[in-house]
């Protein structure tokens, strides 16, 4: 269906009655595939030296992906990169190479003004260089009517699984938007399927979003406008993801959300239920992999303090948690609508500290906002008192920025000079004390090595039980390994260690992780991972249905243990002769009937799905499809 339009149209406004009926039945949004022709927008090319939209070929383009903000955003970008890679597109993450790309996919963060402004600047930069742009993330999602986004295609935060559609329509010169929430039976879902293909930027670390949105109404925060209310993934889906990634070389798992502690309230379970199941899955599927628990707000920890302390004391879980306090004043917290008091925050912190004393304590990170509109000098001094009492080893200090559309943006601001002075004062105090005492020098600790130092690359980065950063000299076969080290030096933000032993685990000698040099710095090479089963060829073969139904019946009569309700195992040669177009020799296989040849079926077992007439092939996670 072609629609001629003079202005940009949100594709989600285009429906048919059948789709609307389905939405009422199952609570999901079904959107027809619509091509928008003759749309005047900034994605139209004006020169011939870049990508031409007149001769579009799927998979034949280079995509630069940049992500701002939280680990949830980074995970979304990895999923979108994986989907595009599976389609055949070349993916670039390095900013030094971005001008080689035909299209930029910009995944934004709306927490602070500076990150949004950088996002806007990058859009203008792409426009200046005549490069196509697709917008994603919280900024356009939270401000959908903003005219600045009107010329561009947009992917909503819960629509990342449709990135290929959006990118390809953009490459054709069209502008489309997918912005709605995913729902089932009117219940908000966590988001896209966790088993989508993915390009893991660090092949050793997996970020798993366990939910999206939150239950808070913080007056300064715009993330709620983007991510919406709480939508949790089922425990079973998260646990299955954990099991699958531990077979792909992952040794460290981060669970993330806008508020980890609120997980499950919408579906009748708790964060404690989830964490114990995840810990169990890690123990059963890997001898030394670790779990890092993400940011949680205080209200949802109050009833779980004792149990969370037990979980954080488990040897497979880092004794680390991020609990933002934002202010030491109850009156400011009330104006922020943070839903807790300082006494309740202290109860959580003290309870976790007491509950983990048998393993040596816990690392608690926090956030502070300086200069909230209602903050008086007395309020600020209460925040300083809180910092003096707890001396948090990790503290993120920010000046208040009014976010458009939030209640706090309408409040009278404190003069900028006062805000800066308060920020400098609390930062100066934070930098005045040490996170580690002298007694740590000479101690022996176990660390999990997972990263290359962001500097010259001469050092690797590992973390000990308390998620303290431990730097060790770069050496072969250290990445992804559990090591015993001796601490030789300490700093404000790091420890230095000497490797004494690389611990061995039979059957878990990970393949050596590949490094590459980018702009005089070393980094780990991103890893593309896909689901274990991949669709190789699709063709309607109505004339063969009866044949295979008969074969299935015959086989079931001969073998009582066979299960042929949905699938029939067929030989490689049979799949080639009957389900590929054009027919080819075994050594020269055509995939998907696209006229190109490859040998991806060699020594693989194919499966016919009778319901869809799809030929499937079972592959290992690391097998290359092409």
ABEGO torsion letter per residue (X at the ends): XBBBBABBBBAAABBBAAAAAAAAAAGBBBBBBBBBBGBBBAABBABAABBBAABBBBGBBBBBBBBBEBAAAAAAAAAAAAAAAAAGBBBBABAAAAAABABBBBBBBAABAAAAAAAAAAAAAAAAAGBBBBBBEAAAAABAABAAAAABBBBBAAAAAAAAAAAAAAAAGBBBBBABBBBBGGBBBAEBBAABBBBBABAABBBBBABBEBABABAABAAAAAAEBBBBBBAAAAAAAAAAAAAAGBABBBBBBABAAABGAAAGBBAAAAAAAAAAAAAAABAABBBBBBBBBAAAAAAAAAAAAAAAABAABBBBBBBBAGBABAAAAAAAGAGBBAAAAAAAAAAAAAAAAAAGEBBBBBBBBBGBAABBAAAAAAAAAAAAAAGBABBBBBBBBBBBGBAAAABBBBBAAAAAAAAAAAAAAAAABBABBAAABGBBBBBBBABBBABAGABBBBBBAAGBBBBBBBBBGABGBBBBBBBABBBAABBBBBBABBBBBBGABBBBBBBBBBGGBBBBBBBBBBBABBBABBBBBAAAAAAAAAAAAAAAAABAABBAAABBBBBAAAAAAAABOBBBBAABBBBGGAGBBBAAABGBBBBBBAAAGBBBBBBBAABBAX
